[in-house]
């Protein structure tokens, strides 16, 4: 299914899927860029800011809501 059809699907705001990316800061940045290059997201602003992961020492995380 192409993205043009996905945009036509009704998705209530409360039912949006969250994709969590957890890893080193560089891994998280790389994955965000990879999602953008592969056109899984139209803009990097769809990700929350990178923050320290509260449950994994030395790891960072971001969340993408789709």
Buried (B, 14 or more C-beta within 10 A) or exposed (E): EEEEEEEEEEEEEEEEEEBEBBBEBEEBBEBBEEBBEEEEBEEEEBBBEBEEBEEEEEBBBBBBEE
